């Protein structure tokens, strides 16, 4: 399985604080059946902003430690980009990372309280620049969680949709759980990802969510959310 949204870099944001904790988190991901993760430290978040050099340094330390410890998890580099006026120029210049080094796809975080009224125009402007957003955990967005029609419109624009695995099990509240389940059944979800931050709080568990999704949409469709679809992203291919 491929996990496109994962906070595993040590000491840079609200993920693991130490290198040892980061290795333990990656080991837990591997034991769950995950074979590739994209490390997605926060960029332009109100509380955390991890610049490229800090991300690269933490990534280098983690990959070296994983090799030393014999943890065969592939860790690629990306960012979870919180939208503000700096995001587009930063993505254009390469000071915010796309997912795993691919040429087009990046992870976009919206405010949790609302979806910007001009979101569709922002998507259009991004696409003109060759940048294609994947919405990070929209089931936790107070406005989008209640609006399948708007999610349908965003997907028609070419936006990717990433739902958090633990949301399917109710760990983000009933509203998020209902939205995630409804969107899966409507075919509006492109990816399941852990959004892992540690081994205790927000652990890297993906398998249970895939099994639950399979009970709703079938094993083949559920498998695409953690295999075929994220594979396309890492290769820079179109989703649909």
N, C-alpha and C positions, 0 to 999 in steps of 0.2 A: 504494500500500500504506500501511497505518496501523500504526505501531509503538507499542504501548501501554506499553512498558517500556524506558526510555532515559535514561541519565545523561549529559546534555549541558549542564547548567548550570555555568558556570565558577566554580571556586574555592569550592565549597560542600561537596563530599564527595570520593569517590575517582574521580570523573569528570575531565573536563579541568581543568587548573589555571588556564589563562588564557583570556581572551576569544577570542584568536586561535585557540587550540587548539579551543575550542568551535565556532567558525565552521567550521573545517576539518572537524570531525566531522560537523556538520550538512550541509556540502557533500557529503561522502562518502555520507551517508545518501540525499541527493537523487539522487546519481548511481547509487545502487543501485536506484532506483525507488520509494523511500519518499517520500510526499508529506505525511504528517502524523506527528509524533511527540508523545507525551506525555512531557514531562520529569518524571522520577520520582526526585528526590533522596531520600536515606534519611531516615526519621523513626524515632526511638527505637532505631536500630541501636546495638549496644554501642560502636562506634567513631565513628559519625557521626549527628548529629541536626540536621537542617536545619529551623529554625522557619519559619513562614509568611513573615515579613518578609524573611528572607534569600533564600528561594526566589523571592519576587516581585521583589526587586531584581535578582537574577541573571537572571531570566526577562526582565525589561524591558530589561536591557543586551544580552542575546543577541538578542532580536527586533529591536531597533534596529540592531544590527550586521549581522544577516542582511539586513535591508532595504537598508542602505547598500551591502553587498557583492553584492546582486542574487541572493541564494540564496532561492529561492521555496519554502522548506520551512515549513510551518505547525508552530509549536511551542506546544503547550498545556501546562498545568501540572497536576501531580499530586504524589503522594508514594508511595514504597514504604515501607509501614508495617510495621515489625518488631513482632511481637506482644509486648506486655507489659500490665501493668495500666493504663497510661495511655492505651492506644490507643483504647478505646471512648469515654471522655469527650472525648478529643481530636477524634475523628471527629465526635462529636455537636456539639461546639462550633464546628467548622470550623477548628480549629488544626492539623488534618491534612487534606490535600486529597484529595478523590476525583478520579477520572481525568477530566481535561479539563473540570471544572466540572459533570459530570453529577450527578444527585441521589441515585444509589444505589450505584454501583460503585466499589470502591477496591482497591488492590493490596496484598495481605497477604503478608509474608515470615515464614516459620516458621524456627526454628532449623535449621541444616543437619544436626544430629546425630539429631534425632528429631521426631516429630509429637506434640504434647501429647495425653495420654490423653483429655482432656476437650474436644478440638477440636470435635467435633460439637455439644456444648453451647454452646461459644463461638459457633459459626456460628448456632445458633438464637437466642441472645441478640442477636447483631448484626442478624439479620433482623427481630427484633421492633422494633429501633430504626430499621428502614428502611435498613440498611446491608448490602450484598451483597459478600462478598469474592471476589476473584480470586486464586488461589494463584500466587505468583511462583515460577517454576522448581522445582516439586515433584520433578522428575526428579533434582534435586541433593540432595534430602532423603534421608538414609540409610534411613529407615524407609519412607517412602511409595514410594520407587523400587522396592521389592520387593513392593508390595501393590496389585495391580489391584483386588481386592475393596473395599479401603477407599477407593480413588479413585472407584470406581463409587458407593459409598454417599455420598460427599461431593458428587458431581455430582447425585445424586438429591435432595440437600438444596438444590440450587440454587447450589452453589459453581462459579465459573468456574475453568478450568485453563489457565494460560499456560506453555508450554514454550519454553525458550531455543533460538533458531535454531541456534546453534553446537553445541548438544548432539546434534543429529541427525548431525553430522559427526564426533562422537567427541571434541570438544575438552574435555569435562568428564568423560571417562573412559568405560570400557565399560559400567559399570552404568547410568549416566545415559543413555547412548545406547540401550541395550536397553530401558529403561523408556520413553523417548520414542517409540521406534519401535512398541513394543507398544501403548502408549496411543493413538497415532494410528490404528493398525489396528483397535483396539477402539472407536474413536469417542469417546474420553474427553478429547480436547484441543479447547479452544475457541479458543485463540490461539497463534500463533507471534510472538515478539518478540525483539529483539536483545539486550536488557540491555546495550547498548553503553556503554563507558566511555572510549573513545578511538579513534584511527585506527590505532594499532599494536596495543596490547593491547585485546582485546575490541572489535573494530571493528563499525560499524553495517551488517552484512551480513545481509540478509533473503532476497534473491532466490534464492540457491543452496539455502537450506533449503526454500523453497516448492517449488522444482523437485524436490528430493529427496522431499519429502512427496507431491508429485503422482505420483511413480513408485510409491508405496505405496497411496495412497487415491484417486487421480484428481485431475485438474487443478481440477475444480469444487469438490470438498471442500477441497482445499488452499487455493484462493483465498479461501474463506470465512474461513479462519483469520487473514487479513491484510486483509480487506475488509469483508464483510458483518457478521461478528461484532464486531470492534472498532468498527465504525460504530454498531451497536446500543448498545454501552457508552457511547459519547460522546453518544448521544441519551437515555441513561437508560432504555433499553428492556429488557424481559426477553429472555434469550438463548434460552429454550426453553419 
